[in-house]
Amino acid sequence: MRARTSSDYWLYANLFSTTCPVADDNGQLLGAIIAFRSQDHPDNLYIQDVITDPDHRRQGISTALLQAVRDAGRRFGCQRLYLTSEPDNTTAHATWTHMGFVNIPGDHTVNGVEIISDYKGAGKHRAVYELRLHSTAVN
């Protein structure tokens, strides 16, 4: 695992810490999720990255971090948690559907996965997954 830039992680840790949880063990980073609540559509919380140290995979780290993001989304009153993945990433597809995400309909299919063409810009086709949340927002 490697950081994007220290400036990026300062931003996540200081301005988006509620939706960017980390898992560590005595200072060793084991996993992290980078997620943001949409400013244009505040009912949506978007997960940009799910990261787990390769030596610590399949130990429930991503599941626990995802639960923290779900809980934050519910507190915010979000209705939807969503993420995207590359069209041919069958491991990600299996992970997201196992965690309760639904692959939303696209305009074509790759290896049984629905894909939306140009979702993240020209030529950047993505599988889009969503998890509906039930709000527990407090006014």
Stockholm file with secondary structure:
# STOCKHOLM 1.0

chainA/1-139         MRARTSSDYWLYANLFSTTCPVADDNGQLLGAIIAFRSQDHPDNLYIQDVITDPDHRRQGISTALLQAVRDAGRRFGCQRLYLTSEPDNTTAHATWTHMGFVNIPGDHTVNGVEIISDYKGAGKHRAVYELRLHSTAVN
#=GR chainA/1-139 SS CCCSCHHHHHHHHHHSTTTSCEEEETTEEEEEEEEEECSSSTTEEEEEEEEECGGGTTSSHHHHHHHHHHHHHHHHTCCEEEEEECTTCHHHHHHHHHTTCEECCCSEEETTEEEBTTTTSTTCCBEEEEEECCCCCCC
#=GC SS_cons         CCCSCHHHHHHHHHHSTTTSCEEEETTEEEEEEEEEECSSSTTEEEEEEEEECGGGTTSSHHHHHHHHHHHHHHHHTCCEEEEEECTTCHHHHHHHHHTTCEECCCSEEETTEEEBTTTTSTTCCBEEEEEECCCCCCC
//
